Amino acid sequence: MCGRFSAAFDYSSLAEQYQAQRAPNLPKSSWNIAPGATVAIIAQDRNDIRHLNPARWGLIPSWSVSDHLDYPTHNARVETALTKRTYADAARCQRAIIPASGYYEWTKDHRPFYFHSPDESPLAIAGLYSWWREDEHSPWLLTATILTTQAEGEAALVHERMPLLITEANADEWLDPDLDGSDVFPRAMDLGRKSSAGLVQHQVAPLKGDGPQLTDDISLRL
């Protein structure tokens, strides 16, 4: 699973990279983002316009009677997302990219590790999104979940699951709402696992508070 991640980057550059319209109220930089927090997501509408919008981390399906579920929805398994009722609608045509600087995973003995790209470039984490509102008079709430896959390589030494990454090779098809998820998921899973193998990781101190020091490699401390 992915229960914490960091996001500290230039939104203008990110919007330019994905040719997305940037919303004005995006979340500030954080190195300790938890479920329920506001995160930035990139999604494409039916008019082929991409948007960089804030969303609540934890997907609420449109049919839910409440925005508080009895089970966590900040992660969804890519292997079953197309068939699970909570995620099926979004998996078919409401796919997103959740940009991150890196993410944390814990070993079974509760040691946290930080995963990131070797050049510190933003990660494009595969996600799903959903619009929800309580009734026709209520404002819309945008929510999202991170898709995870079976961990491979060194990542598997830390945790059995890892976030699925989207690459430049499949970003366009991943975001395209006219393509059904059943056609897009297999290639995304293959490319994402290969991309994740290129990440680097190091152990960090227990996560307390916020700030860039949370990603420091504790093995380098004197």
Backbone as ProteinMPNN parsed JSONL, in Angstrom:
{"seq_chain_A": "MCGRFSAAFDYSSLAEQYQAQRAPNLPKSSWNIAPGATVAIIAQDRNDIRHLNPARWGLIPSWSVSDHLDYPTHNARVETALTKRTYADAARCQRAIIPASGYYEWTKDHRPFYFHSPDESPLAIAGLYSWWREDEHSPWLLTATILTTQAEGEAALVHERMPLLITEANADEWLDPDLDGSDVFPRAMDLGRKSSAGLVQHQVAPLKGDGPQLTDDISLRL", "coords_chain_A": {"N_chain_A": [[0.842, -1.189, 0.0], [0.271, 2.391, -0.177], [0.714, 4.735, 2.046], [1.669, 7.2, 2.735], [3.04, 10.095, 1.184], [5.231, 12.418, -0.563], [5.074, 15.735, -1.901], [6.441, 18.17, -3.55], [6.944, 20.548, -5.64], [7.18, 22.54, -8.669], [4.224, 23.755, -9.69], [3.542, 25.093, -12.018], [5.386, 24.241, -13.946], [4.678, 21.582, -13.995], [2.05, 21.683, -14.949], [2.578, 22.661, -17.475], [4.082, 20.566, -18.537], [2.176, 18.509, -18.796], [0.332, 19.781, -20.289], [-1.884, 20.999, -19.06], [-4.684, 22.699, -17.592], [-4.3, 24.808, -14.905], [-5.573, 24.759, -11.65], [-6.46, 27.328, -9.237], [-6.211, 26.841, -6.491], [-4.359, 24.907, -5.475], [-2.756, 22.403, -3.397], [-0.29, 23.24, -0.876], [3.295, 22.652, -0.716], [4.287, 19.535, 0.685], [5.793, 17.088, 2.785], [4.761, 14.986, 4.018], [2.227, 13.661, 3.373], [-0.945, 12.527, 4.105], [-3.648, 10.08, 4.027], [-6.838, 11.481, 3.294], [-5.978, 14.045, 3.105], [-5.608, 17.011, 1.042], [-4.717, 16.65, -2.284], [-2.86, 17.062, -5.367], [-4.108, 16.41, -8.615], [-3.988, 15.159, -11.98], [-6.155, 15.167, -14.65], [-8.217, 14.31, -17.479], [-10.821, 15.735, -19.376], [-13.96, 15.11, -21.169], [-13.803, 16.748, -23.313], [-11.263, 16.703, -24.125], [-9.605, 18.293, -22.625], [-7.148, 18.915, -20.262], [-6.797, 18.969, -16.721], [-5.312, 20.337, -13.821], [-5.983, 19.753, -10.728], [-7.114, 20.241, -7.285], [-7.755, 17.555, -5.021], [-9.47, 15.396, -2.73], [-7.73, 12.959, -0.922], [-8.691, 9.809, -1.073], [-10.988, 7.93, -2.333], [-14.377, 8.598, -3.084], [-17.089, 6.968, -4.25], [-19.458, 7.927, -6.789], [-22.032, 7.048, -6.267], [-22.277, 6.776, -3.556], [-23.881, 7.359, -0.407], [-22.775, 8.917, 1.476], [-19.889, 10.915, 2.31], [-18.119, 9.704, 3.889], [-16.775, 6.685, 4.309], [-16.966, 3.237, 5.452], [-14.65, 1.915, 5.145], [-11.188, 2.048, 4.101], [-10.173, 4.03, 1.281], [-7.963, 5.081, 0.059], [-6.069, 3.724, -1.306], [-6.117, 1.488, -4.1], [-6.227, -1.73, -5.474], [-4.675, -2.421, -8.498], [-5.077, -4.746, -9.865], [-7.672, -5.551, -9.328], [-9.335, -3.383, -9.57], [-11.063, -2.843, -11.711], [-13.201, -4.494, -11.289], [-14.125, -4.218, -8.696], [-16.764, -2.8, -6.912], [-16.591, -0.243, -5.74], [-14.58, 1.047, -7.177], [-14.935, 0.548, -9.883], [-16.394, 2.14, -11.805], [-14.808, 4.472, -12.001], [-12.406, 3.318, -12.801], [-12.931, 2.538, -15.37], [-13.182, 4.912, -16.932], [-12.303, 7.216, -15.63], [-9.568, 8.016, -15.023], [-6.49, 9.073, -13.511], [-3.49, 11.024, -13.007], [-1.395, 11.198, -10.286], [0.781, 13.396, -9.145], [3.946, 13.106, -7.523], [6.695, 13.698, -5.316], [7.993, 11.683, -4.098], [7.532, 8.563, -2.303], [6.567, 6.824, 0.735], [7.263, 3.719, 2.32], [6.753, 1.071, 4.674], [8.615, -1.371, 6.471], [7.969, -4.709, 7.746], [8.792, -4.598, 10.362], [8.351, -2.007, 10.961], [10.05, 0.02, 9.946], [10.612, 2.961, 8.185], [10.923, 3.652, 4.684], [12.049, 5.662, 1.976], [11.055, 6.234, -1.314], [12.101, 7.29, -4.513], [12.733, 9.027, -7.656], [15.891, 8.661, -9.359], [16.929, 11.115, -10.291], [15.448, 12.929, -8.939], [13.156, 13.811, -10.202], [9.616, 14.472, -10.655], [7.316, 11.874, -9.737], [4.906, 10.037, -11.583], [2.155, 8.933, -10.466], [-0.219, 6.374, -10.826], [-3.685, 6.9, -10.738], [-7.174, 7.02, -9.723], [-10.2, 8.878, -10.121], [-13.103, 10.554, -8.723], [-16.205, 12.281, -8.827], [-18.255, 13.593, -6.31], [-21.293, 14.388, -4.601], [-23.508, 15.4, -1.986], [-26.224, 15.98, -2.435], [-28.394, 17.404, -4.985], [-28.187, 20.079, -4.496], [-25.845, 20.534, -3.257], [-22.287, 21.307, -3.134], [-19.855, 20.037, -5.484], [-17.524, 17.442, -4.779], [-14.244, 16.553, -5.357], [-12.535, 13.547, -5.456], [-9.895, 11.105, -4.94], [-7.931, 8.129, -5.604], [-4.983, 6.136, -5.061], [-3.484, 3.84, -7.214], [-2.232, 0.614, -6.644], [0.287, -1.931, -7.105], [1.736, -5.25, -7.409], [4.728, -5.456, -5.654], [8.057, -5.371, -6.913], [11.482, -6.448, -7.414], [13.908, -4.54, -5.581], [12.057, -3.088, -4.163], [10.24, -4.923, -3.201], [11.512, -5.965, -1.034], [10.986, -4.278, 0.981], [8.184, -3.785, 1.117], [5.176, -5.544, 0.18], [3.534, -4.378, -1.69], [3.338, -1.676, -4.118], [3.104, 1.704, -5.394], [1.569, 2.129, -8.598], [3.249, 3.246, -11.428], [2.96, 5.732, -13.968], [4.17, 6.176, -17.247], [5.949, 8.221, -19.689], [5.416, 7.008, -22.063], [2.856, 5.928, -21.898], [1.167, 7.825, -20.834], [-0.659, 9.499, -22.212], [-2.679, 7.727, -23.171], [-3.509, 6.679, -20.777], [-4.765, 8.838, -19.514], [-6.849, 9.362, -21.228], [-10.26, 9.581, -21.456], [-11.909, 8.348, -23.256], [-10.971, 5.872, -23.775], [-11.407, 2.591, -22.71], [-10.915, 1.238, -19.46], [-10.311, -1.496, -19.343], [-8.872, -1.924, -21.615], [-6.676, -0.355, -21.25], [-5.411, -0.88, -18.799], [-3.752, -3.347, -18.797], [-1.32, -2.728, -20.28], [-0.462, -0.533, -18.83], [0.109, -1.701, -16.37], [2.266, -3.348, -17.038], [4.248, -1.531, -18.042], [4.425, 0.162, -15.835], [5.436, -1.406, -13.722], [7.997, -1.964, -14.672], [9.044, 0.609, -14.756], [9.022, 1.301, -12.049], [11.066, -0.235, -11.118], [13.297, 1.255, -11.543], [13.499, 3.113, -9.543], [15.025, 4.646, -6.645], [15.868, 4.064, -3.197], [15.877, 4.756, 0.343], [16.447, 4.445, 3.874], [14.538, 6.258, 6.255], [13.967, 8.532, 9.03], [11.46, 8.023, 11.639], [8.281, 9.292, 10.686], [7.471, 12.478, 11.566], [5.715, 15.425, 12.039], [6.342, 17.857, 9.492], [8.17, 18.694, 6.505], [11.204, 19.058, 4.499], [13.24, 17.599, 5.689], [12.264, 15.157, 6.408], [12.702, 13.348, 4.403], [15.345, 12.733, 4.518], [18.229, 10.669, 4.314], [18.898, 8.427, 6.755], [21.179, 6.979, 7.113], [23.247, 8.589, 6.407], [23.663, 10.337, 8.4], [25.743, 11.787, 10.886]], "CA_chain_A": [[0.0, 0.0, 0.0], [0.972, 3.671, -0.112], [-0.006, 5.48, 3.06], [2.251, 8.533, 2.865], [3.941, 10.492, 0.105], [5.643, 13.817, -0.554], [4.801, 16.468, -3.139], [7.042, 19.503, -3.462], [7.444, 20.867, -6.966], [6.629, 23.718, -9.333], [2.99, 23.386, -10.38], [3.526, 25.678, -13.359], [6.132, 23.329, -14.815], [3.894, 20.356, -14.106], [0.93, 21.976, -15.844], [3.129, 22.776, -18.824], [4.484, 19.228, -18.973], [0.993, 17.727, -19.175], [-0.569, 20.667, -21.038], [-3.095, 21.007, -18.239], [-5.117, 23.953, -16.994], [-3.981, 24.756, -13.475], [-6.527, 25.367, -10.726], [-5.775, 28.317, -8.396], [-6.174, 26.478, -5.075], [-3.636, 23.65, -5.307], [-2.165, 22.293, -2.058], [1.091, 23.66, -0.712], [4.25, 21.548, -0.634], [4.273, 18.74, 1.914], [6.622, 15.888, 2.743], [4.092, 14.006, 4.871], [0.824, 13.699, 2.958], [-1.668, 11.372, 4.634], [-5.01, 9.926, 3.508], [-7.753, 12.522, 3.733], [-5.414, 15.348, 2.772], [-5.828, 17.498, -0.317], [-3.588, 16.369, -3.172], [-3.038, 17.53, -6.744], [-4.257, 15.341, -9.597], [-4.124, 15.547, -13.382], [-7.183, 14.364, -15.312], [-8.641, 14.826, -18.786], [-12.268, 15.657, -19.526], [-14.467, 14.584, -22.444], [-13.456, 17.701, -24.367], [-9.816, 16.548, -24.298], [-8.908, 19.323, -21.859], [-6.571, 18.382, -19.034], [-6.897, 19.86, -15.573], [-4.518, 20.081, -12.624], [-6.953, 20.159, -9.717], [-7.006, 19.66, -5.948], [-8.716, 16.482, -4.738], [-9.283, 14.745, -1.431], [-7.138, 11.632, -1.076], [-9.61, 8.812, -0.548], [-12.054, 8.01, -3.33], [-15.781, 8.405, -2.732], [-17.83, 6.713, -5.492], [-20.566, 8.864, -6.993], [-23.289, 6.496, -5.759], [-22.261, 6.694, -2.098], [-24.796, 8.288, 0.26], [-21.986, 9.722, 2.403], [-18.489, 11.067, 1.927], [-17.326, 8.97, 4.876], [-17.027, 5.259, 4.139], [-16.562, 2.375, 6.559], [-13.408, 1.242, 4.766], [-10.271, 3.004, 3.47], [-10.163, 4.043, -0.184], [-6.831, 5.872, -0.445], [-5.366, 2.812, -2.217], [-6.916, 0.474, -4.784], [-5.385, -2.69, -6.199], [-4.897, -2.324, -9.941], [-5.501, -6.052, -10.356], [-9.107, -5.77, -9.097], [-10.067, -2.112, -9.616], [-12.109, -2.871, -12.734], [-14.318, -5.335, -10.863], [-14.602, -3.796, -7.385], [-17.843, -1.823, -7.1], [-16.161, 1.088, -5.324], [-13.653, 1.666, -8.124], [-15.173, 0.105, -11.263], [-16.776, 3.246, -12.691], [-13.635, 5.323, -12.209], [-11.383, 2.563, -13.529], [-13.296, 2.471, -16.782], [-12.982, 6.137, -17.721], [-11.918, 8.363, -14.806], [-8.21, 7.744, -14.557], [-5.744, 10.296, -13.235], [-2.097, 10.955, -12.575], [-1.164, 11.902, -9.029], [2.216, 13.682, -9.098], [4.57, 12.997, -6.208], [8.157, 13.765, -5.284], [8.402, 10.357, -3.66], [6.56, 7.956, -1.391], [7.121, 6.059, 1.852], [6.745, 2.392, 2.657], [7.288, 0.569, 5.932], [8.881, -2.8, 6.569], [7.128, -5.368, 8.74], [9.21, -4.164, 11.695], [7.982, -0.588, 11.08], [11.101, 0.95, 9.518], [10.162, 3.66, 6.976], [11.843, 3.875, 3.568], [11.579, 6.67, 1.021], [11.306, 5.864, -2.707], [12.046, 8.451, -5.404], [13.493, 8.844, -8.889], [17.308, 8.986, -9.153], [17.199, 12.526, -10.576], [14.483, 13.699, -8.148], [12.041, 14.293, -11.02], [8.335, 14.025, -10.092], [6.741, 10.591, -10.121], [3.528, 10.085, -12.081], [1.487, 7.782, -9.859], [-1.529, 6.073, -11.404], [-4.787, 7.097, -9.817], [-8.552, 7.105, -10.2], [-10.887, 9.99, -9.466], [-14.564, 10.509, -8.724], [-16.922, 13.457, -8.34], [-19.333, 13.203, -5.399], [-21.977, 15.422, -3.828], [-24.546, 14.836, -1.124], [-27.499, 16.114, -3.145], [-28.288, 18.294, -6.145], [-27.954, 21.45, -4.047], [-24.544, 20.571, -2.587], [-21.136, 21.467, -4.029], [-19.173, 18.815, -5.883], [-16.257, 17.116, -4.122], [-13.377, 15.709, -6.174], [-11.742, 12.633, -4.63], [-8.994, 10.271, -5.743], [-7.226, 7.025, -4.965], [-3.734, 5.693, -5.682], [-3.476, 2.435, -7.615], [-1.021, -0.11, -6.26], [0.54, -3.186, -7.799], [2.66, -6.134, -6.715], [6.092, -4.925, -5.617], [9.081, -6.193, -7.54], [12.851, -5.996, -7.211], [14.265, -4.104, -4.237], [10.863, -2.593, -3.473], [9.595, -6.061, -2.541], [12.212, -6.22, 0.22], [10.425, -3.361, 1.969], [6.738, -4.003, 1.226], [4.681, -6.393, -0.908], [2.823, -3.554, -2.659], [3.961, -0.401, -4.469], [2.259, 2.477, -6.304], [1.776, 1.915, -10.026], [3.718, 4.469, -12.07], [2.64, 5.991, -15.368], [5.352, 6.643, -17.959], [5.685, 9.087, -20.843], [4.936, 6.166, -23.165], [1.426, 5.603, -21.799], [0.427, 8.87, -20.122], [-1.79, 9.984, -23.014], [-3.769, 6.747, -23.185], [-3.996, 6.531, -19.409], [-5.648, 9.952, -19.195], [-7.913, 9.472, -22.23], [-11.503, 8.989, -20.948], [-12.596, 7.6, -24.312], [-10.421, 4.516, -23.788], [-11.888, 1.807, -21.576], [-9.866, 0.758, -18.578], [-9.941, -2.879, -19.65], [-7.886, -1.879, -22.691], [-5.534, 0.456, -20.831], [-4.757, -1.409, -17.605], [-2.663, -4.322, -18.988], [-0.074, -2.064, -20.662], [-0.053, 0.31, -17.709], [0.708, -2.568, -15.361], [3.563, -3.809, -17.533], [5.187, -0.41, -18.073], [4.577, 0.706, -14.496], [6.332, -2.251, -12.934], [9.354, -1.755, -15.176], [9.459, 1.945, -14.347], [9.262, 1.287, -10.61], [12.349, -0.892, -10.87], [14.353, 2.248, -11.651], [13.507, 4.018, -8.397], [16.007, 4.416, -5.586], [15.236, 4.152, -1.89], [16.746, 4.776, 1.518], [15.713, 4.479, 5.134], [14.371, 7.58, 6.853], [13.534, 8.52, 10.423], [10.003, 7.988, 11.783], [7.671, 10.517, 10.178], [6.862, 13.357, 12.56], [5.639, 16.779, 11.532], [6.444, 18.034, 8.052], [9.373, 19.389, 6.078], [12.085, 18.259, 3.641], [14.124, 16.734, 6.475], [11.661, 13.83, 6.552], [13.209, 12.462, 3.347], [16.789, 12.557, 4.683], [18.76, 9.316, 4.48], [19.459, 8.388, 8.107], [22.499, 6.348, 7.087], [24.238, 9.634, 6.145], [23.805, 11.177, 9.587], [26.956, 11.537, 11.671]], "C_chain_A": [[0.876, 1.238, 0.0], [0.194, 4.557, 0.839], [0.522, 6.87, 3.316], [3.062, 8.835, 1.609], [4.279, 11.966, 0.234], [5.346, 14.44, -1.906], [5.3, 17.895, -2.963], [7.677, 19.82, -4.807], [6.738, 22.102, -7.51], [5.392, 23.312, -10.132], [2.931, 23.947, -11.798], [4.243, 24.776, -14.354], [5.353, 22.046, -15.046], [2.721, 20.554, -15.065], [1.404, 22.078, -17.287], [3.5, 21.405, -19.38], [3.296, 18.426, -19.493], [-0.022, 18.543, -19.967], [-1.936, 20.727, -20.359], [-3.404, 22.413, -17.745], [-4.982, 23.843, -15.482], [-5.035, 25.464, -12.64], [-5.783, 26.311, -9.78], [-5.537, 27.879, -6.958], [-5.497, 25.132, -4.835], [-2.956, 23.596, -3.941], [-0.713, 22.748, -2.028], [1.992, 22.43, -0.58], [4.159, 20.845, 0.714], [5.112, 17.494, 1.711], [6.017, 14.78, 3.606], [2.591, 14.05, 4.593], [0.135, 12.404, 3.375], [-3.039, 11.259, 3.976], [-5.957, 10.957, 4.117], [-7.27, 13.919, 3.415], [-5.794, 15.745, 1.349], [-4.565, 17.275, -1.132], [-3.885, 16.951, -4.552], [-3.178, 16.331, -7.67], [-4.393, 15.937, -10.996], [-5.128, 14.608, -14.026], [-7.613, 15.068, -16.594], [-10.146, 14.664, -18.937], [-12.66, 15.186, -20.927], [-14.209, 15.527, -23.619], [-11.955, 17.71, -24.637], [-9.022, 17.665, -23.628], [-8.413, 18.708, -20.556], [-6.6, 19.437, -17.934], [-5.967, 19.389, -14.46], [-5.32, 20.645, -11.461], [-6.621, 19.598, -8.343], [-8.084, 18.607, -5.746], [-8.444, 15.922, -3.351], [-8.785, 13.331, -1.651], [-7.98, 10.606, -0.322], [-10.864, 8.856, -1.395], [-13.437, 7.734, -2.742], [-16.545, 8.161, -4.028], [-19.063, 7.598, -5.581], [-21.88, 8.37, -6.397], [-23.365, 6.44, -4.236], [-23.208, 7.728, -1.488], [-24.048, 9.221, 1.209], [-20.56, 9.851, 1.888], [-17.554, 10.454, 2.961], [-17.707, 7.492, 4.792], [-16.519, 4.471, 5.339], [-15.257, 1.643, 6.28], [-12.508, 2.243, 4.041], [-10.292, 2.895, 1.95], [-9.02, 4.897, -0.733], [-5.95, 5.046, -1.384], [-6.364, 1.858, -2.846], [-5.972, -0.445, -5.539], [-5.705, -2.628, -7.684], [-5.423, -3.639, -10.499], [-7.013, -6.259, -10.256], [-9.95, -4.502, -9.235], [-11.226, -2.13, -10.606], [-13.341, -3.663, -12.308], [-14.861, -4.975, -9.48], [-15.617, -2.662, -7.543], [-17.398, -0.4, -6.77], [-15.377, 1.81, -6.407], [-13.996, 1.428, -9.591], [-15.509, 1.253, -12.215], [-15.579, 4.13, -13.013], [-12.571, 4.614, -13.031], [-11.675, 2.512, -15.018], [-12.931, 3.748, -17.535], [-12.595, 7.369, -16.913], [-10.565, 8.099, -14.155], [-7.437, 9.055, -14.424], [-4.276, 9.983, -12.998], [-1.981, 11.792, -11.307], [0.336, 12.16, -8.922], [2.75, 13.635, -7.669], [6.076, 13.158, -6.348], [8.733, 12.408, -4.903], [7.346, 9.795, -2.729], [7.272, 7.114, -0.348], [6.46, 4.684, 1.929], [7.448, 1.918, 3.926], [7.53, -0.94, 5.844], [7.966, -3.397, 7.642], [7.516, -4.988, 10.166], [9.161, -2.636, 11.827], [9.118, 0.39, 10.794], [10.667, 1.629, 8.221], [11.276, 3.838, 5.946], [11.195, 4.854, 2.597], [12.012, 6.282, -0.383], [11.156, 7.105, -3.584], [12.847, 8.159, -6.662], [14.943, 9.26, -8.652], [17.627, 10.459, -9.368], [16.225, 13.466, -9.864], [13.339, 14.287, -8.987], [10.725, 13.752, -10.452], [7.916, 12.652, -10.613], [5.314, 10.819, -10.606], [2.821, 8.828, -11.588], [0.101, 7.605, -10.475], [-2.616, 6.235, -10.348], [-6.136, 7.022, -10.51], [-9.212, 8.272, -9.48], [-12.401, 9.826, -9.58], [-15.106, 11.84, -8.221], [-18.105, 12.991, -7.49], [-19.99, 14.459, -4.824], [-23.159, 14.803, -3.105], [-25.918, 14.879, -1.779], [-27.326, 17.161, -4.234], [-28.036, 19.748, -5.769], [-26.575, 21.62, -3.406], [-23.414, 20.768, -3.592], [-20.506, 20.117, -4.352], [-17.857, 18.671, -5.128], [-15.472, 16.177, -5.028], [-12.507, 14.861, -5.258], [-10.916, 11.715, -5.519], [-8.382, 9.16, -4.908], [-5.965, 6.71, -5.744], [-3.842, 4.211, -6.003], [-2.147, 1.796, -7.226], [-0.932, -1.425, -7.03], [1.509, -4.028, -6.977], [4.069, -5.567, -6.789], [7.066, -5.914, -6.241], [10.458, -5.623, -7.24], [13.107, -5.602, -5.768], [13.06, -3.599, -3.455], [10.177, -3.704, -2.691], [10.277, -6.418, -1.223], [11.664, -5.352, 1.349], [8.947, -3.644, 2.206], [6.26, -4.796, 0.019], [3.93, -5.62, -1.989], [3.611, -2.279, -2.948], [3.003, 0.367, -5.372], [2.589, 2.144, -7.755], [2.166, 3.244, -10.659], [3.275, 4.53, -13.528], [3.878, 6.585, -16.033], [4.959, 7.593, -19.094], [5.066, 8.284, -21.988], [3.44, 5.895, -23.097], [0.601, 6.656, -21.077], [-0.804, 9.326, -20.901], [-2.958, 9.006, -22.99], [-4.347, 6.552, -21.792], [-5.021, 7.618, -19.075], [-6.861, 10.052, -20.113], [-9.205, 8.808, -21.739], [-12.285, 8.206, -21.995], [-12.075, 6.171, -24.446], [-10.874, 3.782, -22.537], [-10.72, 1.263, -20.761], [-9.407, -0.654, -18.87], [-8.907, -2.948, -20.763], [-6.59, -1.202, -22.254], [-4.737, -0.185, -19.695], [-3.606, -2.376, -17.89], [-1.324, -3.673, -19.338], [0.443, -1.186, -19.524], [0.628, -0.518, -16.625], [2.096, -3.018, -15.78], [4.595, -2.688, -17.493], [5.455, 0.13, -16.671], [5.522, -0.097, -13.631], [7.777, -2.073, -13.369], [9.89, -0.397, -14.736], [9.799, 1.99, -12.866], [10.601, 0.658, -10.262], [13.507, 0.098, -10.921], [14.406, 3.232, -10.5], [14.622, 3.666, -7.425], [15.302, 4.621, -4.248], [16.275, 4.197, -0.793], [15.877, 4.855, 2.771], [15.675, 5.902, 5.678], [13.948, 7.424, 8.311], [12.01, 8.416, 10.49], [9.389, 9.333, 11.398], [6.956, 11.279, 11.292], [6.863, 14.774, 12.009], [5.704, 16.824, 10.019], [7.731, 18.784, 7.735], [10.286, 18.478, 5.281], [13.012, 17.327, 4.396], [13.556, 15.321, 6.633], [12.194, 12.843, 5.521], [14.709, 12.213, 3.465], [17.147, 11.09, 4.908], [19.438, 9.237, 5.838], [20.823, 7.726, 8.141], [23.601, 7.375, 6.866], [24.44, 10.549, 7.342], [25.056, 10.785, 10.365], [26.591, 11.158, 13.092]], "O_chain_A": [[2.093, 1.142, 0.16], [-0.865, 5.074, 0.485], [-0.104, 7.647, 4.037], [3.693, 7.945, 1.04], [3.686, 12.679, 1.043], [5.363, 13.76, -2.932], [4.658, 18.717, -2.31], [8.805, 19.413, -5.084], [5.819, 22.635, -6.889], [5.501, 22.606, -11.135], [2.331, 23.335, -12.682], [3.767, 24.569, -15.47], [5.36, 21.49, -16.144], [2.436, 19.689, -15.894], [0.718, 21.637, -18.209], [3.26, 21.118, -20.553], [3.4, 17.743, -20.512], [-1.108, 18.057, -20.281], [-2.981, 20.536, -20.983], [-2.499, 23.214, -17.509], [-5.487, 22.905, -14.865], [-5.356, 26.627, -12.887], [-4.591, 26.119, -9.542], [-4.727, 28.494, -6.265], [-6.006, 24.307, -4.075], [-2.614, 24.639, -3.384], [0.001, 22.655, -3.026], [1.516, 21.316, -0.361], [3.977, 21.484, 1.751], [5.148, 16.917, 0.624], [6.664, 13.772, 3.89], [1.794, 14.422, 5.453], [0.589, 11.313, 3.031], [-3.541, 12.239, 3.425], [-5.881, 11.262, 5.307], [-8.048, 14.873, 3.446], [-6.243, 14.916, 0.558], [-3.473, 17.664, -0.718], [-5.028, 17.29, -4.859], [-2.452, 15.347, -7.53], [-4.851, 17.067, -11.167], [-4.973, 13.388, -13.959], [-7.396, 16.268, -16.765], [-10.691, 13.594, -18.665], [-11.801, 14.901, -21.761], [-14.377, 15.147, -24.778], [-11.44, 18.613, -25.295], [-7.891, 17.948, -24.024], [-9.172, 18.059, -19.837], [-6.447, 20.632, -18.188], [-5.852, 18.192, -14.195], [-5.339, 21.854, -11.233], [-5.922, 18.59, -8.239], [-9.201, 18.751, -6.244], [-7.315, 15.972, -2.862], [-9.338, 12.587, -2.461], [-7.971, 10.553, 0.908], [-11.715, 9.724, -1.2], [-13.636, 6.77, -2.003], [-16.642, 9.075, -4.845], [-19.641, 7.973, -4.561], [-22.749, 9.174, -6.059], [-24.409, 6.092, -3.683], [-23.323, 8.844, -1.996], [-24.614, 10.2, 1.694], [-20.082, 9.008, 1.129], [-16.341, 10.661, 2.913], [-18.816, 7.101, 5.155], [-15.736, 4.979, 6.141], [-14.81, 0.837, 7.096], [-13.008, 3.187, 3.43], [-10.415, 1.801, 1.399], [-9.096, 5.383, -1.861], [-5.177, 5.601, -2.165], [-7.34, 1.461, -2.21], [-5.023, 0.017, -6.173], [-6.861, -2.765, -8.085], [-6.139, -3.645, -11.501], [-7.58, -7.05, -11.01], [-11.164, -4.549, -9.034], [-12.258, -1.503, -10.366], [-14.409, -3.518, -12.903], [-15.963, -5.396, -9.132], [-15.35, -1.678, -8.233], [-17.791, 0.546, -7.453], [-15.483, 3.028, -6.553], [-13.395, 2.055, -10.464], [-14.961, 1.323, -13.315], [-15.363, 4.493, -14.169], [-11.909, 5.233, -13.863], [-10.755, 2.45, -15.833], [-12.425, 3.681, -18.655], [-12.562, 8.47, -17.463], [-10.437, 7.979, -12.937], [-7.704, 10.022, -15.138], [-3.884, 8.83, -12.817], [-2.413, 12.944, -11.263], [1.094, 11.234, -8.637], [2.084, 14.072, -6.73], [6.659, 12.798, -7.372], [9.825, 12.038, -5.335], [6.374, 10.476, -2.403], [8.431, 6.737, -0.521], [5.274, 4.519, 1.645], [8.58, 2.308, 4.212], [6.759, -1.678, 5.229], [7.276, -2.669, 8.355], [6.687, -5.042, 11.075], [9.831, -2.049, 12.678], [9.138, 1.487, 11.354], [10.38, 0.939, 7.243], [12.419, 4.136, 6.292], [9.978, 4.876, 2.419], [13.192, 6.029, -0.625], [10.209, 7.877, -3.426], [13.561, 7.158, -6.729], [15.199, 10.131, -7.821], [18.505, 11.001, -8.697], [16.185, 14.661, -10.157], [12.628, 15.175, -8.516], [10.714, 12.687, -9.833], [8.135, 12.319, -11.778], [4.605, 11.688, -10.098], [2.887, 7.78, -12.231], [-0.653, 8.567, -10.624], [-2.481, 5.768, -9.217], [-6.217, 6.968, -11.737], [-8.829, 8.616, -8.361], [-12.906, 9.071, -10.41], [-14.544, 12.45, -7.311], [-18.862, 12.109, -7.895], [-19.323, 15.467, -4.59], [-23.733, 13.811, -3.555], [-26.685, 13.921, -1.686], [-26.249, 17.737, -4.389], [-27.708, 20.562, -6.631], [-26.188, 22.734, -3.053], [-23.562, 20.435, -4.768], [-20.617, 19.169, -3.574], [-17.165, 19.656, -4.871], [-15.975, 15.124, -5.422], [-11.82, 15.39, -4.384], [-11.202, 11.566, -6.707], [-8.323, 9.235, -3.681], [-5.881, 6.982, -6.942], [-4.247, 3.417, -5.154], [-1.079, 2.364, -7.451], [-1.926, -1.95, -7.529], [2.039, -3.567, -5.966], [4.549, -5.235, -7.873], [6.915, -7.129, -6.112], [10.589, -4.46, -6.859], [12.598, -6.234, -4.842], [13.039, -3.672, -2.226], [9.596, -3.453, -1.635], [9.686, -7.098, -0.384], [11.855, -5.655, 2.527], [8.503, -3.735, 3.35], [6.868, -4.73, -1.049], [3.709, -6.14, -3.083], [4.44, -1.851, -2.145], [2.174, -0.242, -6.048], [3.747, 1.906, -8.098], [1.493, 4.255, -10.452], [3.224, 3.516, -14.223], [4.562, 7.414, -15.434], [3.779, 7.741, -19.412], [4.29, 8.815, -22.782], [2.812, 5.656, -24.128], [-0.555, 6.403, -20.74], [-1.872, 9.519, -20.319], [-4.105, 9.415, -22.809], [-5.54, 6.288, -21.643], [-6.03, 7.343, -18.425], [-7.811, 10.767, -19.795], [-9.245, 7.584, -21.615], [-13.22, 7.48, -21.658], [-12.67, 5.354, -25.149], [-10.739, 4.298, -21.428], [-9.682, 0.882, -21.303], [-8.237, -0.98, -18.667], [-8.149, -3.914, -20.85], [-5.53, -1.452, -22.828], [-3.516, -0.042, -19.64], [-2.552, -2.238, -17.269], [-0.299, -4.026, -18.755], [1.649, -1.111, -19.29], [1.614, -0.08, -16.032], [3.008, -3.063, -14.954], [5.693, -2.872, -16.968], [6.582, 0.512, -16.356], [6.323, 0.469, -12.888], [8.68, -2.034, -12.534], [11.063, -0.273, -14.384], [10.762, 2.646, -12.469], [11.199, 0.979, -9.235], [14.585, -0.186, -10.399], [15.274, 4.104, -10.477], [15.099, 2.532, -7.389], [14.263, 5.277, -4.181], [17.405, 3.74, -0.965], [14.722, 5.279, 2.721], [16.648, 6.649, 5.577], [13.615, 6.328, 8.762], [11.334, 8.693, 9.499], [9.921, 10.387, 11.746], [5.982, 10.802, 11.875], [7.898, 15.267, 11.561], [5.185, 15.937, 9.34], [8.309, 19.434, 8.607], [10.167, 17.256, 5.367], [13.524, 16.366, 3.823], [14.294, 14.391, 6.959], [12.145, 11.632, 5.739], [15.291, 11.552, 2.605], [16.44, 10.368, 5.611], [20.448, 9.905, 6.061], [21.56, 7.897, 9.112], [24.771, 7.079, 7.108], [25.291, 11.437, 7.308], [25.384, 9.605, 10.486], [27.475, 10.908, 13.912]]}, "name": "protein", "num_of_chains": 1, "seq": "MCGRFSAAFDYSSLAEQYQAQRAPNLPKSSWNIAPGATVAIIAQDRNDIRHLNPARWGLIPSWSVSDHLDYPTHNARVETALTKRTYADAARCQRAIIPASGYYEWTKDHRPFYFHSPDESPLAIAGLYSWWREDEHSPWLLTATILTTQAEGEAALVHERMPLLITEANADEWLDPDLDGSDVFPRAMDLGRKSSAGLVQHQVAPLKGDGPQLTDDISLRL"}
